[in-house]
Amino acid sequence: MKSLLLQLLAAFFEIAGCFAFWAWLRLGKSMLWTLPGLLSLVLFALVLTRIDSAAAGRVFAAYGGVYIAASLVWLWAVERQVPDRWDLTGAAICLVGAAIILLGPRATAG
């Protein structure tokens, strides 16, 4: 449960940070938007490292599914665009993949 909460928090920081640059470069907002964007991206990296795993690559791979689903929440909540059935189906598939990566049985050394 702690891992999922950290992944959701990391996703928020990453999406917010990237959106700050999107707002500056694509929506014509002030370059000052990049300052909280940079802070948000640093917080994203710090939070992601707090997820308990022996392998960074496994955390990053599983996080990808959470990021995709969180991006659709952002699409709906911030950009006011409703995800369609294809968005939701794709996110569900990614979350299943993330769960398999995180929770699948691992071979033991021996």
N, C-alpha and C positions, 0 to 999 in steps of 0.2 A: 504494500500500500504506500509506504514511504517513497519507493522508487517511482510509482506512478505520479504521486504528487510533485516530486522533484522534476519529472519529465514534463508535466503540465506547466509548471512554473518556468522551466527552461524554454518551453515553446512560446509562452507569452513574451518573455524577454527577447527571444530571437525574432519573432514576428514583429513586435513593436519596434525593435531596432532596425530591421530591414524596411519596415513601412515608413520610418522617418526618412530614410534615403529615397524611397519611392516618392514620398510627398515632395521632397526637395526637387528631385530630378524629373518627375513625371507630372506632378500636380502644381508645379510652379510655386511651392512654398519657399520660405526663406531658408538660406543655408544654415541658419541657426537650428533648424530641425535636426541637423546631424549631431549636435551635441548630446541631447538626450538619447539619440539613436546609438551613438558610440557607447555611452554608459550602459544602455540596455544590452548591447551585444557583449560587453564585458561581463555583466551580471549573468547573461545566458551561459557563457563559458564557465564561470565559477559554479553555477548551480549544476550544470551537467557533470562536472567532476565530482560532485557529492553523491552521485548514484553509485550504490555498492555493486561492484563487479570487478572480477580479476582482469578483465580484458576491455580496454577502451573501445575497440572496434565493435564489440558486441553491444555495448551501451549505445554507441552512435547508430548502429544499424537498427536496433529496436526503437530508438528515439525517432527515427525517420517516420515510422507509422504514426506515432503520437503527433509529430509535427504536422503531418498531412491532415489529420483529423482536426487539430487545433487551428490550422489555416482556414478550414471551412467554417469553423465557429467564428473566426475573425471576419471572414467574408460576409457572414450573416449579421454579426453584431456591430461591426464597425463600418463596413462598406455597404451595408443594407441591401445585399444581394442574397437571395435565397438559394442555397445549394440545390441542384437538381438531383434526380435519382441516380445519375451516373456519378456525380460527385460523391454521394453518400455510399454507393456500392463500392467505389474505388477505395474510399476511406475505410470501410469495413474490412475489405480484403487486406489492406495495409495493417490494420490493427490486429487481425488474426495472425499475420506474418510476424508482427512485433511480439505478440504473445508467445508464439512458437520459439522465437529467438531467445526471449528472456526466460521462459519457463520449461523449455524442452530438456529432457534428460541429457546429461553430459556423460561421455565416457570417462571412466576413472583411470588414472594412470596406475599401472601395476604390472 
